[in-house]
Amino acid sequence: MKVNVEVECSPEEARRFLGLPDVTKANDVYVDALAKAMQGVGNFDQLQELSKQVAPMGQLGLKLFQQFLENGAAMAMSGAMTGSGKPKKDG
């Protein structure tokens, strides 16, 4: 049996329904600080130094995030290929 449920709501309503915190103020502070920091960037070296401060894990963090996304996509595709949400059994 397959059941589909569609819910129409705004992102704010979905956030509240799922019990997620409102991070609007924290996001605003972060974006303002990043915008102010970017105003002083005049060349590539300064931009690279700023990115190291903003994302301390730098390239490693980006690679881990990319690997996470690729693994998730592969798992989703394998579920779609078998026609169910369960992995295909051999034999």
Biopython code that builds the backbone (N, CA, C, O; Angstrom):
import numpy as np
from Bio.PDB.StructureBuilder import StructureBuilder

atoms = [
    (1, "MET", "N", (0.849, -1.164, 0.000)),
    (1, "MET", "CA", (0.000, 0.000, 0.000)),
    (1, "MET", "C", (0.897, 1.230, 0.000)),
    (1, "MET", "O", (1.912, 1.290, 0.694)),
    (2, "LYS", "N", (0.495, 2.194, -0.789)),
    (2, "LYS", "CA", (1.260, 3.434, -0.868)),
    (2, "LYS", "C", (0.312, 4.588, -0.573)),
    (2, "LYS", "O", (-0.766, 4.682, -1.159)),
    (3, "VAL", "N", (0.716, 5.457, 0.334)),
    (3, "VAL", "CA", (-0.096, 6.610, 0.710)),
    (3, "VAL", "C", (0.728, 7.865, 0.476)),
    (3, "VAL", "O", (1.863, 7.964, 0.942)),
    (4, "ASN", "N", (0.164, 8.812, -0.237)),
    (4, "ASN", "CA", (0.814, 10.106, -0.459)),
    (4, "ASN", "C", (0.027, 11.175, 0.273)),
    (4, "ASN", "O", (-1.199, 11.234, 0.184)),
    (5, "VAL", "N", (0.744, 12.015, 0.995)),
    (5, "VAL", "CA", (0.111, 13.122, 1.701)),
    (5, "VAL", "C", (0.769, 14.407, 1.226)),
    (5, "VAL", "O", (1.993, 14.530, 1.270)),
    (6, "GLU", "N", (-0.025, 15.359, 0.776)),
    (6, "GLU", "CA", (0.496, 16.653, 0.370)),
    (6, "GLU", "C", (0.032, 17.699, 1.365)),
    (6, "GLU", "O", (-1.143, 17.758, 1.728)),
    (7, "VAL", "N", (0.972, 18.522, 1.801)),
    (7, "VAL", "CA", (0.653, 19.577, 2.754)),
    (7, "VAL", "C", (1.085, 20.901, 2.142)),
    (7, "VAL", "O", (2.233, 21.052, 1.725)),
    (8, "GLU", "N", (0.179, 21.843, 2.088)),
    (8, "GLU", "CA", (0.505, 23.176, 1.605)),
    (8, "GLU", "C", (0.671, 24.099, 2.792)),
    (8, "GLU", "O", (-0.272, 24.335, 3.548)),
    (9, "CYS", "N", (1.879, 24.622, 2.953)),
    (9, "CYS", "CA", (2.131, 25.556, 4.048)),
    (9, "CYS", "C", (3.357, 26.385, 3.707)),
    (9, "CYS", "O", (4.136, 26.044, 2.818)),
    (10, "SER", "N", (3.504, 27.460, 4.423)),
    (10, "SER", "CA", (4.667, 28.321, 4.221)),
    (10, "SER", "C", (5.868, 27.701, 4.942)),
    (10, "SER", "O", (5.686, 26.845, 5.808)),
    (11, "PRO", "N", (7.080, 28.114, 4.602)),
    (11, "PRO", "CA", (8.249, 27.617, 5.321)),
    (11, "PRO", "C", (8.161, 27.885, 6.825)),
    (11, "PRO", "O", (8.585, 27.056, 7.631)),
    (12, "GLU", "N", (7.619, 29.022, 7.195)),
    (12, "GLU", "CA", (7.464, 29.360, 8.623)),
    (12, "GLU", "C", (6.517, 28.380, 9.307)),
    (12, "GLU", "O", (6.798, 27.915, 10.411)),
    (13, "GLU", "N", (5.398, 28.065, 8.657)),
    (13, "GLU", "CA", (4.444, 27.109, 9.229)),
    (13, "GLU", "C", (5.066, 25.723, 9.344)),
    (13, "GLU", "O", (4.848, 25.027, 10.336)),
    (14, "ALA", "N", (5.839, 25.315, 8.339)),
    (14, "ALA", "CA", (6.504, 24.007, 8.384)),
    (14, "ALA", "C", (7.520, 23.963, 9.521)),
    (14, "ALA", "O", (7.620, 22.962, 10.230)),
    (15, "ARG", "N", (8.278, 25.053, 9.695)),
    (15, "ARG", "CA", (9.267, 25.109, 10.778)),
    (15, "ARG", "C", (8.602, 24.933, 12.125)),
    (15, "ARG", "O", (9.069, 24.159, 12.962)),
    (16, "ARG", "N", (7.505, 25.655, 12.336)),
    (16, "ARG", "CA", (6.791, 25.555, 13.616)),
    (16, "ARG", "C", (6.196, 24.165, 13.809)),
    (16, "ARG", "O", (6.263, 23.609, 14.906)),
    (17, "PHE", "N", (5.616, 23.602, 12.754)),
    (17, "PHE", "CA", (4.997, 22.281, 12.836)),
    (17, "PHE", "C", (6.024, 21.216, 13.213)),
    (17, "PHE", "O", (5.728, 20.315, 13.998)),
    (18, "LEU", "N", (7.233, 21.321, 12.653)),
    (18, "LEU", "CA", (8.282, 20.347, 12.936)),
    (18, "LEU", "C", (9.016, 20.626, 14.244)),
    (18, "LEU", "O", (9.848, 19.829, 14.678)),
    (19, "GLY", "N", (8.705, 21.760, 14.868)),
    (19, "GLY", "CA", (9.333, 22.088, 16.147)),
    (19, "GLY", "C", (10.754, 22.594, 16.019)),
    (19, "GLY", "O", (11.529, 22.520, 16.973)),
    (20, "LEU", "N", (11.107, 23.110, 14.847)),
    (20, "LEU", "CA", (12.459, 23.619, 14.646)),
    (20, "LEU", "C", (12.564, 25.042, 15.183)),
    (20, "LEU", "O", (11.589, 25.793, 15.151)),
    (21, "PRO", "N", (13.742, 25.415, 15.676)),
    (21, "PRO", "CA", (13.903, 26.766, 16.244)),
    (21, "PRO", "C", (13.927, 27.832, 15.159)),
    (21, "PRO", "O", (14.291, 27.565, 14.014)),
    (22, "ASP", "N", (13.537, 29.029, 15.534)),
    (22, "ASP", "CA", (13.585, 30.170, 14.622)),
    (22, "ASP", "C", (14.988, 30.765, 14.688)),
    (22, "ASP", "O", (15.372, 31.345, 15.703)),
    (23, "VAL", "N", (15.742, 30.623, 13.620)),
    (23, "VAL", "CA", (17.128, 31.104, 13.596)),
    (23, "VAL", "C", (17.280, 32.373, 12.750)),
    (23, "VAL", "O", (18.382, 32.713, 12.319)),
    (24, "THR", "N", (16.173, 33.062, 12.520)),
    (24, "THR", "CA", (16.193, 34.259, 11.683)),
    (24, "THR", "C", (17.160, 35.305, 12.221)),
    (24, "THR", "O", (17.953, 35.864, 11.463)),
    (25, "LYS", "N", (17.099, 35.572, 13.515)),
    (25, "LYS", "CA", (17.983, 36.606, 14.095)),
    (25, "LYS", "C", (19.452, 36.201, 14.000)),
    (25, "LYS", "O", (20.306, 37.028, 13.679)),
    (26, "ALA", "N", (19.749, 34.929, 14.280)),
    (26, "ALA", "CA", (21.134, 34.455, 14.191)),
    (26, "ALA", "C", (21.622, 34.530, 12.749)),
    (26, "ALA", "O", (22.768, 34.902, 12.497)),
    (27, "ASN", "N", (20.758, 34.180, 11.808)),
    (27, "ASN", "CA", (21.128, 34.251, 10.399)),
    (27, "ASN", "C", (21.386, 35.695, 9.974)),
    (27, "ASN", "O", (22.327, 35.962, 9.227)),
    (28, "ASP", "N", (20.560, 36.624, 10.443)),
    (28, "ASP", "CA", (20.746, 38.036, 10.107)),
    (28, "ASP", "C", (22.088, 38.552, 10.623)),
    (28, "ASP", "O", (22.794, 39.276, 9.921)),
    (29, "VAL", "N", (22.431, 38.177, 11.847)),
    (29, "VAL", "CA", (23.708, 38.600, 12.433)),
    (29, "VAL", "C", (24.864, 38.031, 11.626)),
    (29, "VAL", "O", (25.834, 38.732, 11.338)),
    (30, "TYR", "N", (24.757, 36.753, 11.261)),
    (30, "TYR", "CA", (25.818, 36.087, 10.485)),
    (30, "TYR", "C", (25.996, 36.751, 9.121)),
    (30, "TYR", "O", (27.123, 37.021, 8.708)),
    (31, "VAL", "N", (24.899, 37.012, 8.425)),
    (31, "VAL", "CA", (24.956, 37.617, 7.099)),
    (31, "VAL", "C", (25.524, 39.034, 7.187)),
    (31, "VAL", "O", (26.329, 39.426, 6.342)),
    (32, "ASP", "N", (25.119, 39.807, 8.195)),
    (32, "ASP", "CA", (25.651, 41.161, 8.365)),
    (32, "ASP", "C", (27.154, 41.134, 8.626)),
    (32, "ASP", "O", (27.900, 41.924, 8.048)),
    (33, "ALA", "N", (27.598, 40.227, 9.494)),
    (33, "ALA", "CA", (29.025, 40.132, 9.803)),
    (33, "ALA", "C", (29.814, 39.717, 8.564)),
    (33, "ALA", "O", (30.901, 40.237, 8.313)),
    (34, "LEU", "N", (29.274, 38.794, 7.803)),
    (34, "LEU", "CA", (29.957, 38.347, 6.593)),
    (34, "LEU", "C", (30.014, 39.465, 5.555)),
    (34, "LEU", "O", (31.035, 39.642, 4.891)),
    (35, "ALA", "N", (28.930, 40.216, 5.412)),
    (35, "ALA", "CA", (28.901, 41.334, 4.465)),
    (35, "ALA", "C", (29.917, 42.401, 4.853)),
    (35, "ALA", "O", (30.604, 42.945, 3.989)),
    (36, "LYS", "N", (30.018, 42.703, 6.142)),
    (36, "LYS", "CA", (30.994, 43.698, 6.601)),
    (36, "LYS", "C", (32.415, 43.225, 6.356)),
    (36, "LYS", "O", (33.277, 44.007, 5.954)),
    (37, "ALA", "N", (32.660, 41.935, 6.599)),
    (37, "ALA", "CA", (33.998, 41.382, 6.379)),
    (37, "ALA", "C", (34.362, 41.403, 4.895)),
    (37, "ALA", "O", (35.517, 41.643, 4.543)),
    (38, "MET", "N", (33.390, 41.154, 4.033)),
    (38, "MET", "CA", (33.642, 41.131, 2.593)),
    (38, "MET", "C", (33.939, 42.518, 2.033)),
    (38, "MET", "O", (34.569, 42.624, 0.981)),
    (39, "GLN", "N", (33.506, 43.577, 2.700)),
    (39, "GLN", "CA", (33.746, 44.932, 2.209)),
    (39, "GLN", "C", (35.231, 45.261, 2.163)),
    (39, "GLN", "O", (35.661, 46.052, 1.323)),
    (40, "GLY", "N", (36.014, 44.671, 3.047)),
    (40, "GLY", "CA", (37.441, 44.966, 3.088)),
    (40, "GLY", "C", (38.273, 44.081, 2.179)),
    (40, "GLY", "O", (39.491, 44.246, 2.112)),
    (41, "VAL", "N", (37.645, 43.143, 1.476)),
    (41, "VAL", "CA", (38.389, 42.210, 0.627)),
    (41, "VAL", "C", (38.672, 42.869, -0.712)),
    (41, "VAL", "O", (37.762, 43.292, -1.424)),
    (42, "GLY", "N", (39.968, 42.943, -1.037)),
    (42, "GLY", "CA", (40.349, 43.585, -2.282)),
    (42, "GLY", "C", (40.996, 42.662, -3.286)),
    (42, "GLY", "O", (41.068, 42.993, -4.469)),
    (43, "ASN", "N", (41.472, 41.498, -2.838)),
    (43, "ASN", "CA", (42.106, 40.572, -3.773)),
    (43, "ASN", "C", (41.833, 39.122, -3.348)),
    (43, "ASN", "O", (41.218, 38.866, -2.313)),
    (44, "PHE", "N", (42.301, 38.198, -4.163)),
    (44, "PHE", "CA", (42.027, 36.783, -3.942)),
    (44, "PHE", "C", (42.629, 36.270, -2.627)),
    (44, "PHE", "O", (42.003, 35.466, -1.935)),
    (45, "ASP", "N", (43.828, 36.725, -2.282)),
    (45, "ASP", "CA", (44.478, 36.266, -1.053)),
    (45, "ASP", "C", (43.674, 36.661, 0.183)),
    (45, "ASP", "O", (43.536, 35.873, 1.119)),
    (46, "GLN", "N", (43.146, 37.880, 0.182)),
    (46, "GLN", "CA", (42.317, 38.313, 1.303)),
    (46, "GLN", "C", (41.031, 37.501, 1.374)),
    (46, "GLN", "O", (40.569, 37.159, 2.462)),
    (47, "LEU", "N", (40.457, 37.193, 0.228)),
    (47, "LEU", "CA", (39.240, 36.384, 0.185)),
    (47, "LEU", "C", (39.516, 34.976, 0.705)),
    (47, "LEU", "O", (38.700, 34.413, 1.435)),
    (48, "GLN", "N", (40.646, 34.414, 0.337)),
    (48, "GLN", "CA", (41.013, 33.080, 0.800)),
    (48, "GLN", "C", (41.221, 33.079, 2.315)),
    (48, "GLN", "O", (40.796, 32.141, 2.990)),
    (49, "GLU", "N", (41.853, 34.091, 2.849)),
    (49, "GLU", "CA", (42.057, 34.192, 4.301)),
    (49, "GLU", "C", (40.725, 34.330, 5.019)),
    (49, "GLU", "O", (40.513, 33.715, 6.065)),
    (50, "LEU", "N", (39.826, 35.133, 4.462)),
    (50, "LEU", "CA", (38.498, 35.293, 5.052)),
    (50, "LEU", "C", (37.746, 33.969, 5.054)),
    (50, "LEU", "O", (37.094, 33.633, 6.041)),
    (51, "SER", "N", (37.829, 33.212, 3.957)),
    (51, "SER", "CA", (37.121, 31.929, 3.893)),
    (51, "SER", "C", (37.661, 30.948, 4.924)),
    (51, "SER", "O", (36.904, 30.128, 5.444)),
    (52, "LYS", "N", (38.952, 31.013, 5.230)),
    (52, "LYS", "CA", (39.521, 30.144, 6.273)),
    (52, "LYS", "C", (38.953, 30.500, 7.644)),
    (52, "LYS", "O", (38.746, 29.620, 8.480)),
    (53, "GLN", "N", (38.703, 31.776, 7.874)),
    (53, "GLN", "CA", (38.141, 32.202, 9.156)),
    (53, "GLN", "C", (36.673, 31.815, 9.268)),
    (53, "GLN", "O", (36.209, 31.420, 10.338)),
    (54, "VAL", "N", (35.943, 31.928, 8.161)),
    (54, "VAL", "CA", (34.512, 31.627, 8.170)),
    (54, "VAL", "C", (34.275, 30.125, 8.237)),
    (54, "VAL", "O", (33.405, 29.665, 8.977)),
    (55, "ALA", "N", (35.035, 29.367, 7.476)),
    (55, "ALA", "CA", (34.890, 27.909, 7.443)),
    (55, "ALA", "C", (36.228, 27.290, 7.829)),
    (55, "ALA", "O", (37.049, 26.993, 6.961)),
    (56, "PRO", "N", (36.453, 27.092, 9.134)),
    (56, "PRO", "CA", (37.751, 26.632, 9.607)),
    (56, "PRO", "C", (38.211, 25.312, 8.995)),
    (56, "PRO", "O", (39.411, 25.098, 8.824)),
    (57, "MET", "N", (37.280, 24.432, 8.666)),
    (57, "MET", "CA", (37.689, 23.151, 8.093)),
    (57, "MET", "C", (38.053, 23.296, 6.620)),
    (57, "MET", "O", (38.649, 22.391, 6.037)),
    (58, "GLY", "N", (37.705, 24.410, 6.025)),
    (58, "GLY", "CA", (38.088, 24.719, 4.652)),
    (58, "GLY", "C", (37.772, 23.619, 3.668)),
    (58, "GLY", "O", (36.646, 23.127, 3.603)),
    (59, "GLN", "N", (38.784, 23.236, 2.897)),
    (59, "GLN", "CA", (38.612, 22.253, 1.831)),
    (59, "GLN", "C", (38.154, 20.901, 2.375)),
    (59, "GLN", "O", (37.341, 20.230, 1.739)),
    (60, "LEU", "N", (38.649, 20.498, 3.515)),
    (60, "LEU", "CA", (38.244, 19.221, 4.104)),
    (60, "LEU", "C", (36.752, 19.236, 4.419)),
    (60, "LEU", "O", (36.048, 18.264, 4.144)),
    (61, "GLY", "N", (36.273, 20.325, 4.989)),
    (61, "GLY", "CA", (34.849, 20.435, 5.308)),
    (61, "GLY", "C", (33.985, 20.369, 4.057)),
    (61, "GLY", "O", (32.935, 19.728, 4.053)),
    (62, "LEU", "N", (34.432, 21.036, 2.994)),
    (62, "LEU", "CA", (33.685, 20.998, 1.742)),
    (62, "LEU", "C", (33.662, 19.594, 1.149)),
    (62, "LEU", "O", (32.638, 19.154, 0.626)),
    (63, "LYS", "N", (34.790, 18.892, 1.231)),
    (63, "LYS", "CA", (34.838, 17.528, 0.704)),
    (63, "LYS", "C", (33.935, 16.593, 1.514)),
    (63, "LYS", "O", (33.248, 15.744, 0.946)),
    (64, "LEU", "N", (33.938, 16.750, 2.829)),
    (64, "LEU", "CA", (33.059, 15.916, 3.659)),
    (64, "LEU", "C", (31.596, 16.183, 3.332)),
    (64, "LEU", "O", (30.797, 15.250, 3.239)),
    (65, "PHE", "N", (31.245, 17.446, 3.158)),
    (65, "PHE", "CA", (29.869, 17.806, 2.824)),
    (65, "PHE", "C", (29.492, 17.250, 1.451)),
    (65, "PHE", "O", (28.392, 16.727, 1.274)),
    (66, "GLN", "N", (30.394, 17.361, 0.490)),
    (66, "GLN", "CA", (30.137, 16.831, -0.844)),
    (66, "GLN", "C", (29.950, 15.319, -0.790)),
    (66, "GLN", "O", (29.050, 14.785, -1.439)),
    (67, "GLN", "N", (30.784, 14.626, -0.028)),
    (67, "GLN", "CA", (30.670, 13.175, 0.111)),
    (67, "GLN", "C", (29.335, 12.803, 0.758)),
    (67, "GLN", "O", (28.696, 11.831, 0.354)),
    (68, "PHE", "N", (28.922, 13.568, 1.751)),
    (68, "PHE", "CA", (27.636, 13.335, 2.408)),
    (68, "PHE", "C", (26.492, 13.445, 1.395)),
    (68, "PHE", "O", (25.603, 12.594, 1.363)),
    (69, "LEU", "N", (26.519, 14.490, 0.575)),
    (69, "LEU", "CA", (25.475, 14.677, -0.432)),
    (69, "LEU", "C", (25.497, 13.571, -1.476)),
    (69, "LEU", "O", (24.444, 13.070, -1.871)),
    (70, "GLU", "N", (26.686, 13.184, -1.926)),
    (70, "GLU", "CA", (26.791, 12.131, -2.933)),
    (70, "GLU", "C", (26.288, 10.796, -2.389)),
    (70, "GLU", "O", (25.587, 10.067, -3.091)),
    (71, "ASN", "N", (26.636, 10.473, -1.152)),
    (71, "ASN", "CA", (26.163, 9.230, -0.544)),
    (71, "ASN", "C", (24.647, 9.234, -0.388)),
    (71, "ASN", "O", (23.992, 8.221, -0.633)),
    (72, "GLY", "N", (24.093, 10.370, 0.018)),
    (72, "GLY", "CA", (22.647, 10.479, 0.151)),
    (72, "GLY", "C", (21.945, 10.317, -1.184)),
    (72, "GLY", "O", (20.910, 9.656, -1.271)),
    (73, "ALA", "N", (22.507, 10.920, -2.226)),
    (73, "ALA", "CA", (21.917, 10.794, -3.559)),
    (73, "ALA", "C", (22.013, 9.359, -4.057)),
    (73, "ALA", "O", (21.077, 8.853, -4.677)),
    (74, "ALA", "N", (23.131, 8.705, -3.792)),
    (74, "ALA", "CA", (23.292, 7.313, -4.220)),
    (74, "ALA", "C", (22.294, 6.405, -3.507)),
    (74, "ALA", "O", (21.720, 5.505, -4.120)),
    (75, "MET", "N", (22.089, 6.640, -2.221)),
    (75, "MET", "CA", (21.124, 5.839, -1.468)),
    (75, "MET", "C", (19.713, 6.083, -1.993)),
    (75, "MET", "O", (18.926, 5.144, -2.119)),
    (76, "ALA", "N", (19.392, 7.329, -2.296)),
    (76, "ALA", "CA", (18.060, 7.651, -2.820)),
    (76, "ALA", "C", (17.852, 7.003, -4.183)),
    (76, "ALA", "O", (16.772, 6.485, -4.466)),
    (77, "MET", "N", (18.869, 7.030, -5.019)),
    (77, "MET", "CA", (18.757, 6.426, -6.347)),
    (77, "MET", "C", (18.641, 4.913, -6.253)),
    (77, "MET", "O", (17.886, 4.315, -7.019)),
    (78, "SER", "N", (19.356, 4.280, -5.348)),
    (78, "SER", "CA", (19.263, 2.820, -5.225)),
    (78, "SER", "C", (17.872, 2.423, -4.746)),
    (78, "SER", "O", (17.357, 1.381, -5.152)),
    (79, "GLY", "N", (17.257, 3.229, -3.893)),
    (79, "GLY", "CA", (15.881, 2.961, -3.459)),
    (79, "GLY", "C", (14.909, 3.149, -4.595)),
    (79, "GLY", "O", (13.936, 2.403, -4.709)),
    (80, "ALA", "N", (15.155, 4.136, -5.444)),
    (80, "ALA", "CA", (14.273, 4.395, -6.583)),
    (80, "ALA", "C", (14.411, 3.305, -7.631)),
    (80, "ALA", "O", (13.438, 2.963, -8.304)),
    (81, "MET", "N", (15.602, 2.761, -7.775)),
    (81, "MET", "CA", (15.838, 1.740, -8.787)),
    (81, "MET", "C", (15.170, 0.412, -8.420)),
    (81, "MET", "O", (14.755, -0.331, -9.310)),
    (82, "THR", "N", (15.059, 0.103, -7.126)),
    (82, "THR", "CA", (14.445, -1.157, -6.716)),
    (82, "THR", "C", (12.936, -1.027, -6.656)),
    (82, "THR", "O", (12.231, -2.032, -6.560)),
    (83, "GLY", "N", (12.432, 0.196, -6.711)),
    (83, "GLY", "CA", (10.992, 0.395, -6.689)),
    (83, "GLY", "C", (10.426, 0.466, -5.281)),
    (83, "GLY", "O", (9.215, 0.605, -5.109)),
    (84, "SER", "N", (11.283, 0.374, -4.274)),
    (84, "SER", "CA", (10.827, 0.487, -2.881)),
    (84, "SER", "C", (11.903, 1.233, -2.116)),
    (84, "SER", "O", (12.961, 1.551, -2.658)),
    (85, "GLY", "N", (11.628, 1.501, -0.881)),
    (85, "GLY", "CA", (12.605, 2.173, -0.051)),
    (85, "GLY", "C", (13.615, 1.227, 0.547)),
    (85, "GLY", "O", (14.476, 1.643, 1.322)),
    (86, "LYS", "N", (13.521, -0.077, 0.186)),
    (86, "LYS", "CA", (14.404, -1.090, 0.762)),
    (86, "LYS", "C", (15.490, -1.478, -0.240)),
    (86, "LYS", "O", (15.249, -1.493, -1.447)),
    (87, "PRO", "N", (16.681, -1.792, 0.260)),
    (87, "PRO", "CA", (17.749, -2.222, -0.651)),
    (87, "PRO", "C", (17.374, -3.534, -1.337)),
    (87, "PRO", "O", (16.669, -4.369, -0.771)),
    (88, "LYS", "N", (17.854, -3.693, -2.552)),
    (88, "LYS", "CA", (17.591, -4.906, -3.329)),
    (88, "LYS", "C", (18.376, -6.066, -2.744)),
    (88, "LYS", "O", (19.567, -5.920, -2.467)),
    (89, "LYS", "N", (17.739, -7.220, -2.548)),
    (89, "LYS", "CA", (18.424, -8.407, -2.025)),
    (89, "LYS", "C", (18.911, -9.251, -3.184)),
    (89, "LYS", "O", (18.212, -9.416, -4.184)),
    (90, "ASP", "N", (20.127, -9.789, -3.042)),
    (90, "ASP", "CA", (20.667, -10.669, -4.073)),
    (90, "ASP", "C", (20.173, -12.083, -3.840)),
    (90, "ASP", "O", (20.033, -12.515, -2.696)),
    (91, "GLY", "N", (19.906, -12.810, -4.926)),
    (91, "GLY", "CA", (19.563, -14.240, -4.829)),
    (91, "GLY", "C", (18.174, -14.433, -4.603)),
    (91, "GLY", "O", (17.718, -15.571, -4.497)),
]
sb = StructureBuilder()
sb.init_structure("model")
sb.init_model(0)
sb.init_chain("A")
sb.init_seg("    ")
for serial, (resi, resn, name, xyz) in enumerate(atoms, 1):
    if name == "N":
        sb.init_residue(resn, " ", resi, " ")
    sb.init_atom(name, np.array(xyz, "f"), 0.0, 1.0, " ", f" {name:<3s}", serial, name[0])
structure = sb.get_structure()
